[in-house]
């Protein structure tokens, strides 16, 4: 697949990947065809502690990798007591 055939959107807590599988043009005699064609859609609900602005995607060797980083957990802060 080409990068232009895949669309990745994140809306709120939902990740949506859509695309179109297209038949490649081939030369010569085609004896058998087992490749799928058509529209596909994948949806995933994300946890509430993700950073949607830092989501990234890469396509290499036919593998789509979507990275969704988690937000850092709020760490407790020690408060010093002052006064008498």
mmCIF file of the N, C-alpha and C atoms, coordinates in Angstrom:
data_MODEL
# 
_entry.id   MODEL 
# 
loop_
_atom_site.group_PDB 
_atom_site.id 
_atom_site.type_symbol 
_atom_site.label_atom_id 
_atom_site.label_alt_id 
_atom_site.label_comp_id 
_atom_site.label_asym_id 
_atom_site.label_entity_id 
_atom_site.label_seq_id 
_atom_site.pdbx_PDB_ins_code 
_atom_site.Cartn_x 
_atom_site.Cartn_y 
_atom_site.Cartn_z 
_atom_site.occupancy 
_atom_site.B_iso_or_equiv 
_atom_site.pdbx_formal_charge 
_atom_site.auth_seq_id 
_atom_site.auth_comp_id 
_atom_site.auth_asym_id 
_atom_site.auth_atom_id 
_atom_site.pdbx_PDB_model_num 
ATOM 1   N N  . UNK A 1 1  ? 0.835   -1.181  0.000   1.00 0.00 ? 1  UNK A N  1 
ATOM 2   C CA . UNK A 1 1  ? 0.000   0.000   0.000   1.00 0.00 ? 1  UNK A CA 1 
ATOM 3   C C  . UNK A 1 1  ? 0.876   1.240   0.000   1.00 0.00 ? 1  UNK A C  1 
ATOM 4   N N  . UNK A 1 2  ? 0.323   2.299   -0.492  1.00 0.00 ? 2  UNK A N  1 
ATOM 5   C CA . UNK A 1 2  ? 1.022   3.576   -0.494  1.00 0.00 ? 2  UNK A CA 1 
ATOM 6   C C  . UNK A 1 2  ? 0.529   4.419   0.668   1.00 0.00 ? 2  UNK A C  1 
ATOM 7   N N  . UNK A 1 3  ? 1.366   5.354   1.088   1.00 0.00 ? 3  UNK A N  1 
ATOM 8   C CA . UNK A 1 3  ? 1.006   6.243   2.192   1.00 0.00 ? 3  UNK A CA 1 
ATOM 9   C C  . UNK A 1 3  ? -0.239  7.053   1.881   1.00 0.00 ? 3  UNK A C  1 
ATOM 10  N N  . UNK A 1 4  ? -0.422  7.420   0.622   1.00 0.00 ? 4  UNK A N  1 
ATOM 11  C CA . UNK A 1 4  ? -1.575  8.236   0.236   1.00 0.00 ? 4  UNK A CA 1 
ATOM 12  C C  . UNK A 1 4  ? -2.890  7.471   0.328   1.00 0.00 ? 4  UNK A C  1 
ATOM 13  N N  . UNK A 1 5  ? -2.840  6.140   0.388   1.00 0.00 ? 5  UNK A N  1 
ATOM 14  C CA . UNK A 1 5  ? -4.050  5.323   0.452   1.00 0.00 ? 5  UNK A CA 1 
ATOM 15  C C  . UNK A 1 5  ? -4.533  5.085   1.880   1.00 0.00 ? 5  UNK A C  1 
ATOM 16  N N  . UNK A 1 6  ? -3.774  5.564   2.887   1.00 0.00 ? 6  UNK A N  1 
ATOM 17  C CA . UNK A 1 6  ? -4.114  5.344   4.285   1.00 0.00 ? 6  UNK A CA 1 
ATOM 18  C C  . UNK A 1 6  ? -4.365  6.691   4.952   1.00 0.00 ? 6  UNK A C  1 
ATOM 19  N N  . UNK A 1 7  ? -5.417  6.760   5.798   1.00 0.00 ? 7  UNK A N  1 
ATOM 20  C CA . UNK A 1 7  ? -5.746  7.977   6.534   1.00 0.00 ? 7  UNK A CA 1 
ATOM 21  C C  . UNK A 1 7  ? -5.849  7.619   8.015   1.00 0.00 ? 7  UNK A C  1 
ATOM 22  N N  . UNK A 1 8  ? -5.158  8.384   8.864   1.00 0.00 ? 8  UNK A N  1 
ATOM 23  C CA . UNK A 1 8  ? -5.178  8.146   10.306  1.00 0.00 ? 8  UNK A CA 1 
ATOM 24  C C  . UNK A 1 8  ? -5.705  9.397   10.983  1.00 0.00 ? 8  UNK A C  1 
ATOM 25  N N  . UNK A 1 9  ? -6.741  9.225   11.817  1.00 0.00 ? 9  UNK A N  1 
ATOM 26  C CA . UNK A 1 9  ? -7.336  10.341  12.542  1.00 0.00 ? 9  UNK A CA 1 
ATOM 27  C C  . UNK A 1 9  ? -7.456  9.974   14.011  1.00 0.00 ? 9  UNK A C  1 
ATOM 28  N N  . UNK A 1 10 ? -7.312  10.971  14.872  1.00 0.00 ? 10 UNK A N  1 
ATOM 29  C CA . UNK A 1 10 ? -7.553  10.773  16.292  1.00 0.00 ? 10 UNK A CA 1 
ATOM 30  C C  . UNK A 1 10 ? -8.529  11.849  16.725  1.00 0.00 ? 10 UNK A C  1 
ATOM 31  N N  . UNK A 1 11 ? -9.602  11.412  17.356  1.00 0.00 ? 11 UNK A N  1 
ATOM 32  C CA . UNK A 1 11 ? -10.656 12.321  17.783  1.00 0.00 ? 11 UNK A CA 1 
ATOM 33  C C  . UNK A 1 11 ? -11.050 11.936  19.200  1.00 0.00 ? 11 UNK A C  1 
ATOM 34  N N  . UNK A 1 12 ? -10.742 12.805  20.134  1.00 0.00 ? 12 UNK A N  1 
ATOM 35  C CA . UNK A 1 12 ? -11.035 12.491  21.527  1.00 0.00 ? 12 UNK A CA 1 
ATOM 36  C C  . UNK A 1 12 ? -10.239 11.284  21.969  1.00 0.00 ? 12 UNK A C  1 
ATOM 37  N N  . UNK A 1 13 ? -10.926 10.205  22.303  1.00 0.00 ? 13 UNK A N  1 
ATOM 38  C CA . UNK A 1 13 ? -10.263 8.972   22.739  1.00 0.00 ? 13 UNK A CA 1 
ATOM 39  C C  . UNK A 1 13 ? -10.363 7.882   21.691  1.00 0.00 ? 13 UNK A C  1 
ATOM 40  N N  . UNK A 1 14 ? -10.647 8.225   20.450  1.00 0.00 ? 14 UNK A N  1 
ATOM 41  C CA . UNK A 1 14 ? -10.794 7.214   19.404  1.00 0.00 ? 14 UNK A CA 1 
ATOM 42  C C  . UNK A 1 14 ? -9.747  7.396   18.308  1.00 0.00 ? 14 UNK A C  1 
ATOM 43  N N  . UNK A 1 15 ? -9.065  6.309   17.983  1.00 0.00 ? 15 UNK A N  1 
ATOM 44  C CA . UNK A 1 15 ? -8.108  6.271   16.882  1.00 0.00 ? 15 UNK A CA 1 
ATOM 45  C C  . UNK A 1 15 ? -8.788  5.570   15.717  1.00 0.00 ? 15 UNK A C  1 
ATOM 46  N N  . UNK A 1 16 ? -8.744  6.186   14.534  1.00 0.00 ? 16 UNK A N  1 
ATOM 47  C CA . UNK A 1 16 ? -9.426  5.634   13.359  1.00 0.00 ? 16 UNK A CA 1 
ATOM 48  C C  . UNK A 1 16 ? -8.444  5.580   12.195  1.00 0.00 ? 16 UNK A C  1 
ATOM 49  N N  . UNK A 1 17 ? -8.283  4.381   11.638  1.00 0.00 ? 17 UNK A N  1 
ATOM 50  C CA . UNK A 1 17 ? -7.405  4.170   10.485  1.00 0.00 ? 17 UNK A CA 1 
ATOM 51  C C  . UNK A 1 17 ? -8.279  3.666   9.346   1.00 0.00 ? 17 UNK A C  1 
ATOM 52  N N  . UNK A 1 18 ? -8.279  4.379   8.224   1.00 0.00 ? 18 UNK A N  1 
ATOM 53  C CA . UNK A 1 18 ? -9.077  3.986   7.060   1.00 0.00 ? 18 UNK A CA 1 
ATOM 54  C C  . UNK A 1 18 ? -8.184  3.975   5.830   1.00 0.00 ? 18 UNK A C  1 
ATOM 55  N N  . UNK A 1 19 ? -8.641  3.283   4.817   1.00 0.00 ? 19 UNK A N  1 
ATOM 56  C CA . UNK A 1 19 ? -7.872  3.248   3.584   1.00 0.00 ? 19 UNK A CA 1 
ATOM 57  C C  . UNK A 1 19 ? -8.569  2.462   2.504   1.00 0.00 ? 19 UNK A C  1 
ATOM 58  N N  . UNK A 1 20 ? -7.950  2.451   1.346   1.00 0.00 ? 20 UNK A N  1 
ATOM 59  C CA . UNK A 1 20 ? -8.456  1.722   0.190   1.00 0.00 ? 20 UNK A CA 1 
ATOM 60  C C  . UNK A 1 20 ? -7.362  0.825   -0.360  1.00 0.00 ? 20 UNK A C  1 
ATOM 61  N N  . UNK A 1 21 ? -7.676  -0.452  -0.461  1.00 0.00 ? 21 UNK A N  1 
ATOM 62  C CA . UNK A 1 21 ? -6.777  -1.403  -1.101  1.00 0.00 ? 21 UNK A CA 1 
ATOM 63  C C  . UNK A 1 21 ? -7.114  -1.418  -2.586  1.00 0.00 ? 21 UNK A C  1 
ATOM 64  N N  . UNK A 1 22 ? -6.139  -1.129  -3.399  1.00 0.00 ? 22 UNK A N  1 
ATOM 65  C CA . UNK A 1 22 ? -6.368  -1.067  -4.842  1.00 0.00 ? 22 UNK A CA 1 
ATOM 66  C C  . UNK A 1 22 ? -5.624  -2.189  -5.543  1.00 0.00 ? 22 UNK A C  1 
ATOM 67  N N  . UNK A 1 23 ? -6.204  -2.673  -6.608  1.00 0.00 ? 23 UNK A N  1 
ATOM 68  C CA . UNK A 1 23 ? -5.584  -3.718  -7.427  1.00 0.00 ? 23 UNK A CA 1 
ATOM 69  C C  . UNK A 1 23 ? -4.410  -3.106  -8.183  1.00 0.00 ? 23 UNK A C  1 
ATOM 70  N N  . UNK A 1 24 ? -3.279  -3.748  -8.093  1.00 0.00 ? 24 UNK A N  1 
ATOM 71  C CA . UNK A 1 24 ? -2.111  -3.283  -8.837  1.00 0.00 ? 24 UNK A CA 1 
ATOM 72  C C  . UNK A 1 24 ? -2.192  -3.778  -10.272 1.00 0.00 ? 24 UNK A C  1 
ATOM 73  N N  . UNK A 1 25 ? -1.716  -2.958  -11.164 1.00 0.00 ? 25 UNK A N  1 
ATOM 74  C CA . UNK A 1 25 ? -1.691  -3.375  -12.562 1.00 0.00 ? 25 UNK A CA 1 
ATOM 75  C C  . UNK A 1 25 ? -0.533  -4.343  -12.767 1.00 0.00 ? 25 UNK A C  1 
ATOM 76  N N  . UNK A 1 26 ? -0.824  -5.434  -13.442 1.00 0.00 ? 26 UNK A N  1 
ATOM 77  C CA . UNK A 1 26 ? 0.203   -6.451  -13.688 1.00 0.00 ? 26 UNK A CA 1 
ATOM 78  C C  . UNK A 1 26 ? 0.289   -6.730  -15.173 1.00 0.00 ? 26 UNK A C  1 
ATOM 79  N N  . UNK A 1 27 ? 1.466   -7.126  -15.566 1.00 0.00 ? 27 UNK A N  1 
ATOM 80  C CA . UNK A 1 27 ? 1.672   -7.492  -16.964 1.00 0.00 ? 27 UNK A CA 1 
ATOM 81  C C  . UNK A 1 27 ? 1.755   -9.006  -17.065 1.00 0.00 ? 27 UNK A C  1 
ATOM 82  N N  . UNK A 1 28 ? 1.405   -9.524  -18.202 1.00 0.00 ? 28 UNK A N  1 
ATOM 83  C CA . UNK A 1 28 ? 1.504   -10.964 -18.416 1.00 0.00 ? 28 UNK A CA 1 
ATOM 84  C C  . UNK A 1 28 ? 0.210   -11.669 -18.060 1.00 0.00 ? 28 UNK A C  1 
ATOM 85  N N  . UNK A 1 29 ? 0.306   -12.977 -17.984 1.00 0.00 ? 29 UNK A N  1 
ATOM 86  C CA . UNK A 1 29 ? -0.862  -13.818 -17.723 1.00 0.00 ? 29 UNK A CA 1 
ATOM 87  C C  . UNK A 1 29 ? -1.046  -13.945 -16.216 1.00 0.00 ? 29 UNK A C  1 
ATOM 88  N N  . UNK A 1 30 ? -2.262  -13.692 -15.758 1.00 0.00 ? 30 UNK A N  1 
ATOM 89  C CA . UNK A 1 30 ? -2.588  -13.833 -14.352 1.00 0.00 ? 30 UNK A CA 1 
ATOM 90  C C  . UNK A 1 30 ? -3.383  -15.117 -14.171 1.00 0.00 ? 30 UNK A C  1 
ATOM 91  N N  . UNK A 1 31 ? -2.807  -16.057 -13.477 1.00 0.00 ? 31 UNK A N  1 
ATOM 92  C CA . UNK A 1 31 ? -3.467  -17.354 -13.307 1.00 0.00 ? 31 UNK A CA 1 
ATOM 93  C C  . UNK A 1 31 ? -4.332  -17.409 -12.066 1.00 0.00 ? 31 UNK A C  1 
ATOM 94  N N  . UNK A 1 32 ? -3.931  -16.727 -11.031 1.00 0.00 ? 32 UNK A N  1 
ATOM 95  C CA . UNK A 1 32 ? -4.688  -16.758 -9.786  1.00 0.00 ? 32 UNK A CA 1 
ATOM 96  C C  . UNK A 1 32 ? -4.531  -15.413 -9.076  1.00 0.00 ? 32 UNK A C  1 
ATOM 97  N N  . UNK A 1 33 ? -5.599  -14.935 -8.468  1.00 0.00 ? 33 UNK A N  1 
ATOM 98  C CA . UNK A 1 33 ? -5.551  -13.681 -7.734  1.00 0.00 ? 33 UNK A CA 1 
ATOM 99  C C  . UNK A 1 33 ? -6.136  -13.915 -6.343  1.00 0.00 ? 33 UNK A C  1 
ATOM 100 N N  . UNK A 1 34 ? -5.326  -13.678 -5.294  1.00 0.00 ? 34 UNK A N  1 
ATOM 101 C CA . UNK A 1 34 ? -5.800  -13.881 -3.929  1.00 0.00 ? 34 UNK A CA 1 
ATOM 102 C C  . UNK A 1 34 ? -5.685  -12.615 -3.097  1.00 0.00 ? 34 UNK A C  1 
ATOM 103 N N  . UNK A 1 35 ? -5.418  -11.505 -3.730  1.00 0.00 ? 35 UNK A N  1 
ATOM 104 C CA . UNK A 1 35 ? -5.293  -10.252 -2.988  1.00 0.00 ? 35 UNK A CA 1 
ATOM 105 C C  . UNK A 1 35 ? -6.654  -9.615  -2.764  1.00 0.00 ? 35 UNK A C  1 
ATOM 106 N N  . UNK A 1 36 ? -6.824  -9.038  -1.576  1.00 0.00 ? 36 UNK A N  1 
ATOM 107 C CA . UNK A 1 36 ? -8.068  -8.354  -1.261  1.00 0.00 ? 36 UNK A CA 1 
ATOM 108 C C  . UNK A 1 36 ? -8.037  -6.940  -1.818  1.00 0.00 ? 36 UNK A C  1 
ATOM 109 N N  . UNK A 1 37 ? -9.193  -6.443  -2.177  1.00 0.00 ? 37 UNK A N  1 
ATOM 110 C CA . UNK A 1 37 ? -9.335  -5.064  -2.622  1.00 0.00 ? 37 UNK A CA 1 
ATOM 111 C C  . UNK A 1 37 ? -10.549 -4.471  -1.933  1.00 0.00 ? 37 UNK A C  1 
ATOM 112 N N  . UNK A 1 38 ? -10.610 -3.148  -1.871  1.00 0.00 ? 38 UNK A N  1 
ATOM 113 C CA . UNK A 1 38 ? -11.753 -2.471  -1.284  1.00 0.00 ? 38 UNK A CA 1 
ATOM 114 C C  . UNK A 1 38 ? -11.358 -1.544  -0.149  1.00 0.00 ? 38 UNK A C  1 
ATOM 115 N N  . UNK A 1 39 ? -12.367 -1.088  0.581   1.00 0.00 ? 39 UNK A N  1 
ATOM 116 C CA . UNK A 1 39 ? -12.200 -0.121  1.663   1.00 0.00 ? 39 UNK A CA 1 
ATOM 117 C C  . UNK A 1 39 ? -12.056 -0.859  2.997   1.00 0.00 ? 39 UNK A C  1 
ATOM 118 N N  . UNK A 1 40 ? -11.184 -0.356  3.882   1.00 0.00 ? 40 UNK A N  1 
ATOM 119 C CA . UNK A 1 40 ? -11.067 -0.929  5.212   1.00 0.00 ? 40 UNK A CA 1 
ATOM 120 C C  . UNK A 1 40 ? -11.111 0.180   6.253   1.00 0.00 ? 40 UNK A C  1 
ATOM 121 N N  . UNK A 1 41 ? -11.503 -0.186  7.459   1.00 0.00 ? 41 UNK A N  1 
ATOM 122 C CA . UNK A 1 41 ? -11.575 0.770   8.561   1.00 0.00 ? 41 UNK A CA 1 
ATOM 123 C C  . UNK A 1 41 ? -11.250 0.046   9.859   1.00 0.00 ? 41 UNK A C  1 
ATOM 124 N N  . UNK A 1 42 ? -10.397 0.654   10.672  1.00 0.00 ? 42 UNK A N  1 
ATOM 125 C CA . UNK A 1 42 ? -10.021 0.106   11.970  1.00 0.00 ? 42 UNK A CA 1 
ATOM 126 C C  . UNK A 1 42 ? -10.226 1.205   13.005  1.00 0.00 ? 42 UNK A C  1 
ATOM 127 N N  . UNK A 1 43 ? -10.925 0.891   14.081  1.00 0.00 ? 43 UNK A N  1 
ATOM 128 C CA . UNK A 1 43 ? -11.153 1.856   15.154  1.00 0.00 ? 43 UNK A CA 1 
ATOM 129 C C  . UNK A 1 43 ? -10.687 1.254   16.473  1.00 0.00 ? 43 UNK A C  1 
ATOM 130 N N  . UNK A 1 44 ? -10.084 2.096   17.305  1.00 0.00 ? 44 UNK A N  1 
ATOM 131 C CA . UNK A 1 44 ? -9.637  1.660   18.621  1.00 0.00 ? 44 UNK A CA 1 
ATOM 132 C C  . UNK A 1 44 ? -9.913  2.772   19.622  1.00 0.00 ? 44 UNK A C  1 
ATOM 133 N N  . UNK A 1 45 ? -10.439 2.386   20.775  1.00 0.00 ? 45 UNK A N  1 
ATOM 134 C CA . UNK A 1 45 ? -10.643 3.344   21.858  1.00 0.00 ? 45 UNK A CA 1 
ATOM 135 C C  . UNK A 1 45 ? -9.370  3.404   22.679  1.00 0.00 ? 45 UNK A C  1 
ATOM 136 N N  . UNK A 1 46 ? -8.916  4.616   22.937  1.00 0.00 ? 46 UNK A N  1 
ATOM 137 C CA . UNK A 1 46 ? -7.666  4.831   23.646  1.00 0.00 ? 46 UNK A CA 1 
ATOM 138 C C  . UNK A 1 46 ? -7.932  5.150   25.111  1.00 0.00 ? 46 UNK A C  1 
ATOM 139 N N  . UNK A 1 47 ? -6.970  4.884   25.989  1.00 0.00 ? 47 UNK A N  1 
ATOM 140 C CA . UNK A 1 47 ? -7.132  5.276   27.388  1.00 0.00 ? 47 UNK A CA 1 
ATOM 141 C C  . UNK A 1 47 ? -7.151  6.800   27.508  1.00 0.00 ? 47 UNK A C  1 
ATOM 142 N N  . UNK A 1 48 ? -7.592  7.286   28.632  1.00 0.00 ? 48 UNK A N  1 
ATOM 143 C CA . UNK A 1 48 ? -7.728  8.734   28.806  1.00 0.00 ? 48 UNK A CA 1 
ATOM 144 C C  . UNK A 1 48 ? -6.388  9.431   29.016  1.00 0.00 ? 48 UNK A C  1 
ATOM 145 N N  . UNK A 1 49 ? -5.337  8.690   29.341  1.00 0.00 ? 49 UNK A N  1 
ATOM 146 C CA . UNK A 1 49 ? -4.052  9.316   29.650  1.00 0.00 ? 49 UNK A CA 1 
ATOM 147 C C  . UNK A 1 49 ? -3.067  9.280   28.481  1.00 0.00 ? 49 UNK A C  1 
ATOM 148 N N  . UNK A 1 50 ? -3.533  9.569   27.265  1.00 0.00 ? 50 UNK A N  1 
ATOM 149 C CA . UNK A 1 50 ? -2.638  9.649   26.107  1.00 0.00 ? 50 UNK A CA 1 
ATOM 150 C C  . UNK A 1 50 ? -2.484  11.107  25.691  1.00 0.00 ? 50 UNK A C  1 
ATOM 151 N N  . UNK A 1 51 ? -1.405  11.370  24.963  1.00 0.00 ? 51 UNK A N  1 
ATOM 152 C CA . UNK A 1 51 ? -1.149  12.718  24.444  1.00 0.00 ? 51 UNK A CA 1 
ATOM 153 C C  . UNK A 1 51 ? -1.483  12.722  22.956  1.00 0.00 ? 51 UNK A C  1 
ATOM 154 N N  . UNK A 1 52 ? -2.676  13.177  22.569  1.00 0.00 ? 52 UNK A N  1 
ATOM 155 C CA . UNK A 1 52 ? -3.083  13.104  21.165  1.00 0.00 ? 52 UNK A CA 1 
ATOM 156 C C  . UNK A 1 52 ? -2.238  13.976  20.231  1.00 0.00 ? 52 UNK A C  1 
ATOM 157 N N  . UNK A 1 53 ? -1.601  15.016  20.763  1.00 0.00 ? 53 UNK A N  1 
ATOM 158 C CA . UNK A 1 53 ? -0.774  15.886  19.919  1.00 0.00 ? 53 UNK A CA 1 
ATOM 159 C C  . UNK A 1 53 ? 0.546   15.239  19.535  1.00 0.00 ? 53 UNK A C  1 
ATOM 160 N N  . UNK A 1 54 ? 0.964   14.195  20.244  1.00 0.00 ? 54 UNK A N  1 
ATOM 161 C CA . UNK A 1 54 ? 2.249   13.557  19.986  1.00 0.00 ? 54 UNK A CA 1 
ATOM 162 C C  . UNK A 1 54 ? 2.125   12.215  19.276  1.00 0.00 ? 54 UNK A C  1 
ATOM 163 N N  . UNK A 1 55 ? 0.950   11.893  18.729  1.00 0.00 ? 55 UNK A N  1 
ATOM 164 C CA . UNK A 1 55 ? 0.753   10.636  18.008  1.00 0.00 ? 55 UNK A CA 1 
ATOM 165 C C  . UNK A 1 55 ? 1.529   10.704  16.700  1.00 0.00 ? 55 UNK A C  1 
ATOM 166 N N  . UNK A 1 56 ? 2.243   9.626   16.373  1.00 0.00 ? 56 UNK A N  1 
ATOM 167 C CA . UNK A 1 56 ? 3.008   9.579   15.122  1.00 0.00 ? 56 UNK A CA 1 
ATOM 168 C C  . UNK A 1 56 ? 2.752   8.243   14.435  1.00 0.00 ? 56 UNK A C  1 
ATOM 169 N N  . UNK A 1 57 ? 3.002   8.220   13.123  1.00 0.00 ? 57 UNK A N  1 
ATOM 170 C CA . UNK A 1 57 ? 2.799   7.001   12.347  1.00 0.00 ? 57 UNK A CA 1 
ATOM 171 C C  . UNK A 1 57 ? 3.916   6.868   11.320  1.00 0.00 ? 57 UNK A C  1 
ATOM 172 N N  . UNK A 1 58 ? 4.272   5.617   11.039  1.00 0.00 ? 58 UNK A N  1 
ATOM 173 C CA . UNK A 1 58 ? 5.295   5.338   10.041  1.00 0.00 ? 58 UNK A CA 1 
ATOM 174 C C  . UNK A 1 58 ? 4.919   4.111   9.240   1.00 0.00 ? 58 UNK A C  1 
ATOM 175 N N  . UNK A 1 59 ? 5.337   4.083   7.992   1.00 0.00 ? 59 UNK A N  1 
ATOM 176 C CA . UNK A 1 59 ? 5.056   2.959   7.111   1.00 0.00 ? 59 UNK A CA 1 
ATOM 177 C C  . UNK A 1 59 ? 6.368   2.491   6.509   1.00 0.00 ? 59 UNK A C  1 
ATOM 178 N N  . UNK A 1 60 ? 6.737   1.248   6.794   1.00 0.00 ? 60 UNK A N  1 
ATOM 179 C CA . UNK A 1 60 ? 7.979   0.710   6.269   1.00 0.00 ? 60 UNK A CA 1 
ATOM 180 C C  . UNK A 1 60 ? 7.870   -0.784  6.042   1.00 0.00 ? 60 UNK A C  1 
ATOM 181 N N  . UNK A 1 61 ? 8.282   -1.235  4.892   1.00 0.00 ? 61 UNK A N  1 
ATOM 182 C CA . UNK A 1 61 ? 8.242   -2.653  4.531   1.00 0.00 ? 61 UNK A CA 1 
ATOM 183 C C  . UNK A 1 61 ? 6.837   -3.244  4.646   1.00 0.00 ? 61 UNK A C  1 
ATOM 184 N N  . UNK A 1 62 ? 5.836   -2.427  4.333   1.00 0.00 ? 62 UNK A N  1 
ATOM 185 C CA . UNK A 1 62 ? 4.459   -2.906  4.357   1.00 0.00 ? 62 UNK A CA 1 
ATOM 186 C C  . UNK A 1 62 ? 3.833   -2.968  5.733   1.00 0.00 ? 62 UNK A C  1 
ATOM 187 N N  . UNK A 1 63 ? 4.512   -2.433  6.751   1.00 0.00 ? 63 UNK A N  1 
ATOM 188 C CA . UNK A 1 63 ? 3.998   -2.464  8.116   1.00 0.00 ? 63 UNK A CA 1 
ATOM 189 C C  . UNK A 1 63 ? 3.711   -1.035  8.571   1.00 0.00 ? 63 UNK A C  1 
ATOM 190 N N  . UNK A 1 64 ? 2.466   -0.789  8.994   1.00 0.00 ? 64 UNK A N  1 
ATOM 191 C CA . UNK A 1 64 ? 2.074   0.505   9.527   1.00 0.00 ? 64 UNK A CA 1 
ATOM 192 C C  . UNK A 1 64 ? 2.272   0.483   11.034  1.00 0.00 ? 64 UNK A C  1 
ATOM 193 N N  . UNK A 1 65 ? 3.043   1.439   11.550  1.00 0.00 ? 65 UNK A N  1 
ATOM 194 C CA . UNK A 1 65 ? 3.298   1.539   12.981  1.00 0.00 ? 65 UNK A CA 1 
ATOM 195 C C  . UNK A 1 65 ? 2.754   2.870   13.481  1.00 0.00 ? 65 UNK A C  1 
ATOM 196 N N  . UNK A 1 66 ? 1.807   2.819   14.418  1.00 0.00 ? 66 UNK A N  1 
ATOM 197 C CA . UNK A 1 66 ? 1.231   4.018   15.014  1.00 0.00 ? 66 UNK A CA 1 
ATOM 198 C C  . UNK A 1 66 ? 1.681   4.062   16.469  1.00 0.00 ? 66 UNK A C  1 
ATOM 199 N N  . UNK A 1 67 ? 2.322   5.162   16.857  1.00 0.00 ? 67 UNK A N  1 
ATOM 200 C CA . UNK A 1 67 ? 2.829   5.323   18.213  1.00 0.00 ? 67 UNK A CA 1 
ATOM 201 C C  . UNK A 1 67 ? 1.959   6.338   18.941  1.00 0.00 ? 67 UNK A C  1 
ATOM 202 N N  . UNK A 1 68 ? 1.380   5.904   20.055  1.00 0.00 ? 68 UNK A N  1 
ATOM 203 C CA . UNK A 1 68 ? 0.505   6.750   20.865  1.00 0.00 ? 68 UNK A CA 1 
ATOM 204 C C  . UNK A 1 68 ? 1.127   6.853   22.254  1.00 0.00 ? 68 UNK A C  1 
ATOM 205 N N  . UNK A 1 69 ? 1.851   7.949   22.540  1.00 0.00 ? 69 UNK A N  1 
ATOM 206 C CA . UNK A 1 69 ? 2.518   8.051   23.841  1.00 0.00 ? 69 UNK A CA 1 
ATOM 207 C C  . UNK A 1 69 ? 1.529   8.369   24.962  1.00 0.00 ? 69 UNK A C  1 
ATOM 208 N N  . UNK A 1 70 ? 1.823   7.821   26.129  1.00 0.00 ? 70 UNK A N  1 
ATOM 209 C CA . UNK A 1 70 ? 1.012   8.093   27.308  1.00 0.00 ? 70 UNK A CA 1 
ATOM 210 C C  . UNK A 1 70 ? 1.511   9.369   27.984  1.00 0.00 ? 70 UNK A C  1 
ATOM 211 N N  . UNK A 1 71 ? 0.598   10.084  28.615  1.00 0.00 ? 71 UNK A N  1 
ATOM 212 C CA . UNK A 1 71 ? 0.980   11.257  29.391  1.00 0.00 ? 71 UNK A CA 1 
ATOM 213 C C  . UNK A 1 71 ? 1.652   10.791  30.670  1.00 0.00 ? 71 UNK A C  1 
ATOM 214 N N  . UNK A 1 72 ? 2.581   11.592  31.174  1.00 0.00 ? 72 UNK A N  1 
ATOM 215 C CA . UNK A 1 72 ? 3.257   11.217  32.407  1.00 0.00 ? 72 UNK A CA 1 
ATOM 216 C C  . UNK A 1 72 ? 2.278   11.321  33.570  1.00 0.00 ? 72 UNK A C  1 
ATOM 217 N N  . UNK A 1 73 ? 2.349   10.369  34.427  1.00 0.00 ? 73 UNK A N  1 
ATOM 218 C CA . UNK A 1 73 ? 1.482   10.377  35.603  1.00 0.00 ? 73 UNK A CA 1 
ATOM 219 C C  . UNK A 1 73 ? 1.871   11.537  36.512  1.00 0.00 ? 73 UNK A C  1 
ATOM 220 N N  . UNK A 1 74 ? 0.896   12.115  37.146  1.00 0.00 ? 74 UNK A N  1 
ATOM 221 C CA . UNK A 1 74 ? 1.158   13.212  38.061  1.00 0.00 ? 74 UNK A CA 1 
ATOM 222 C C  . UNK A 1 74 ? 1.830   12.636  39.305  1.00 0.00 ? 74 UNK A C  1 
ATOM 223 N N  . UNK A 1 75 ? 3.016   13.135  39.573  1.00 0.00 ? 75 UNK A N  1 
ATOM 224 C CA . UNK A 1 75 ? 3.777   12.636  40.717  1.00 0.00 ? 75 UNK A CA 1 
ATOM 225 C C  . UNK A 1 75 ? 3.423   13.455  41.956  1.00 0.00 ? 75 UNK A C  1 
ATOM 226 N N  . UNK A 1 76 ? 3.344   12.799  43.103  1.00 0.00 ? 76 UNK A N  1 
ATOM 227 C CA . UNK A 1 76 ? 3.068   13.560  44.320  1.00 0.00 ? 76 UNK A CA 1 
ATOM 228 C C  . UNK A 1 76 ? 4.234   14.491  44.647  1.00 0.00 ? 76 UNK A C  1 
ATOM 229 N N  . UNK A 1 77 ? 3.901   15.639  45.153  1.00 0.00 ? 77 UNK A N  1 
ATOM 230 C CA . UNK A 1 77 ? 4.916   16.636  45.490  1.00 0.00 ? 77 UNK A CA 1 
ATOM 231 C C  . UNK A 1 77 ? 4.899   16.859  46.994  1.00 0.00 ? 77 UNK A C  1 
ATOM 232 N N  . UNK A 1 78 ? 6.059   16.829  47.587  1.00 0.00 ? 78 UNK A N  1 
ATOM 233 C CA . UNK A 1 78 ? 6.161   17.030  49.033  1.00 0.00 ? 78 UNK A CA 1 
ATOM 234 C C  . UNK A 1 78 ? 6.100   18.517  49.328  1.00 0.00 ? 78 UNK A C  1 
ATOM 235 N N  . UNK A 1 79 ? 5.266   18.902  50.296  1.00 0.00 ? 79 UNK A N  1 
ATOM 236 C CA . UNK A 1 79 ? 5.111   20.298  50.703  1.00 0.00 ? 79 UNK A CA 1 
ATOM 237 C C  . UNK A 1 79 ? 5.761   20.476  52.056  1.00 0.00 ? 79 UNK A C  1 
ATOM 238 N N  . UNK A 1 80 ? 6.699   21.416  52.115  1.00 0.00 ? 80 UNK A N  1 
ATOM 239 C CA . UNK A 1 80 ? 7.369   21.729  53.381  1.00 0.00 ? 80 UNK A CA 1 
ATOM 240 C C  . UNK A 1 80 ? 6.454   22.598  54.232  1.00 0.00 ? 80 UNK A C  1 
ATOM 241 N N  . UNK A 1 81 ? 6.428   22.319  55.517  1.00 0.00 ? 81 UNK A N  1 
ATOM 242 C CA . UNK A 1 81 ? 5.648   23.119  56.456  1.00 0.00 ? 81 UNK A CA 1 
ATOM 243 C C  . UNK A 1 81 ? 6.561   24.184  57.037  1.00 0.00 ? 81 UNK A C  1 
ATOM 244 N N  . UNK A 1 82 ? 6.131   25.434  56.938  1.00 0.00 ? 82 UNK A N  1 
ATOM 245 C CA . UNK A 1 82 ? 6.920   26.550  57.465  1.00 0.00 ? 82 UNK A CA 1 
ATOM 246 C C  . UNK A 1 82 ? 6.176   27.225  58.611  1.00 0.00 ? 82 UNK A C  1 
ATOM 247 N N  . UNK A 1 83 ? 6.854   28.004  59.363  1.00 0.00 ? 83 UNK A N  1 
ATOM 248 C CA . UNK A 1 83 ? 6.215   28.742  60.476  1.00 0.00 ? 83 UNK A CA 1 
ATOM 249 C C  . UNK A 1 83 ? 6.487   28.080  61.789  1.00 0.00 ? 83 UNK A C  1 
ATOM 250 N N  . UNK A 1 84 ? 5.741   28.528  62.814  1.00 0.00 ? 84 UNK A N  1 
ATOM 251 C CA . UNK A 1 84 ? 5.962   28.020  64.163  1.00 0.00 ? 84 UNK A CA 1 
ATOM 252 C C  . UNK A 1 84 ? 5.132   26.835  64.502  1.00 0.00 ? 84 UNK A C  1 
# 
